[in-house]
Amino acid sequence: MAPKGHAAARALGAYLRQNELRPELVLCSSAQRTMQTWEELQLEAHAPRRGEDELYLASASQLLARLRALADPTTRVLLIGHNPGLEDLSAQLVGTGEKRLRAQLEQGLPTCGFAQIRFAAARWKELVLGTGELLRFAIGKEL
């Protein structure tokens, strides 16, 4: 990871901590860069991390299937992965939210980008595309 990447991840981690956006579970691709991103976020004391080979370059449909397979009652999950799959899934999940935030997400989910999406579904297996509400959108290098 380049020095700018380390700084962006640390800035995003500070943003997550300041806004009390600590996950209960972290699903992280097993790739070295994503694992480094997780470490730089400095949230490790708050959530177990699962390095998963199947998340490496996973498509949007593969990522959606992984989320639908989550055990309930986990409610706050941080997914650290790769584009284009992560970017595509984020765009497909969002159906509502502040217009400005949605416009930012439509421009793409850059490296060290963060989208907080809330769902009304009671269970992960009931997750439906287009039903998420985009609550926050942040880019580490801009924080």
N, C-alpha and C positions, 0 to 999 in steps of 0.2 A: 504494500500500500504506500502510495506517495505521501510526502509530508502534508500536502493540502488535504488528502483524504483522511489522515489521522485527525487533523484540526477540524474538519467538517463533522466527523463522527463524534468527536468530543463536544462540539457545539450542539449537535442534535441531542446528545445524551443530557447535557445541561438543560436544554429546552424541555425534554421529557420529564426530568426530575422537577424542574420549577413548576411545571403544569400538572404534577402528580399523575403522570401517564405511565405508571409502572405496570408492565404486563405480569400476568399470572404464569404465562408460559411463553417461551420463545422458540419458534420453529425457524431454524437457521440452516441454510445450505451448508454442506460440509466443505465447500470451497474455502481456500485459505483467506481470500479477501473478505468474504462474508463473516468468517469467524473472527478476523481482525476487527471488522466493523463492530461486531457484538462486544468484543473486549473493550474497544474505545468508547462505547456508549456508557460504560461503567455503571451498568444496572444489574450486574451479575448477582449481587447479594439479594435481589428481590424476586427472581424468577428462575426456574430451571430452564436450561437451554438444551435443545435437542439438535445436534448436528445431523442432518439427514441427507444422505447421498441422492435420494430421489428428488430433492428440491433443486439440485444443480441443473440450471437451464430448463427447468420445468415450464411447461406451457400453462396458460391461464386455466385450461380445463383440468390439468393435473394438480395445480395449486388449489383449485376449488374442491376437487375430490379430497385432497388432504385436509382442508378445513372442515369439510362435511364429515370426516371420519374422527374428528376430535371428540373426546369424552366430555360429557356434560358433568358438572356445572361450570367448567372453565369459561370465563366471560371475557377476559382481556388477553388477547394473543398478539404478539409481535411476530410478524413474518419477515424474515430477512432473506432475500433471494436475488434473482437476476432478471434483467429485462431481456427480451420483451415480455416474458410471461407475467412478471409482477405488475408491470405497467398496464398490460392488457386486462389483467384480472381487476385491478383497482378501478379502471374506467368502466368495466362491465358491471361491477358490484354497485356502483353509485347510481342512485336514482333521484335523490334529493340532496339539498344542502344549499348553503349560501352561494349565490350565483358567481361571485368573485372567486371563491375557492374551487368551484367546479370548473371555471374557465382555466384556472391554473393547472388543475389536474389534466384537463384536456390537452394542454401543451406537453404533457408527458411527466413521468416520474423519474427525475434524474438520479444519478448516483447520490446516495445518502439523502434521498427524498423520503418524506414521511406523510402518510395519509391516515387519519383516524376516521374510521367508518363504523357507524353504529347500525345494528340490525334489530328489527322487531322480533325476529324468529326466536322461539323459546329454546330451540335445540340446534346445534351445528348442522345436523343432517337435514334441517329444514331451510338452510341458507339458499336464497334464490337471487339470481342476478337481477340487477336493477332495483333492488329493494333497500339498499344501504343509504344512510344519510351521511354525507361527508361533513365531519365536524371540524377538522383541522387539516391544513396542508402546510408543510414546512420543508425547506431545503437547507441541509446542514451548512453549506458554504455561504448561505445568505443570512445566517443567524448571528 
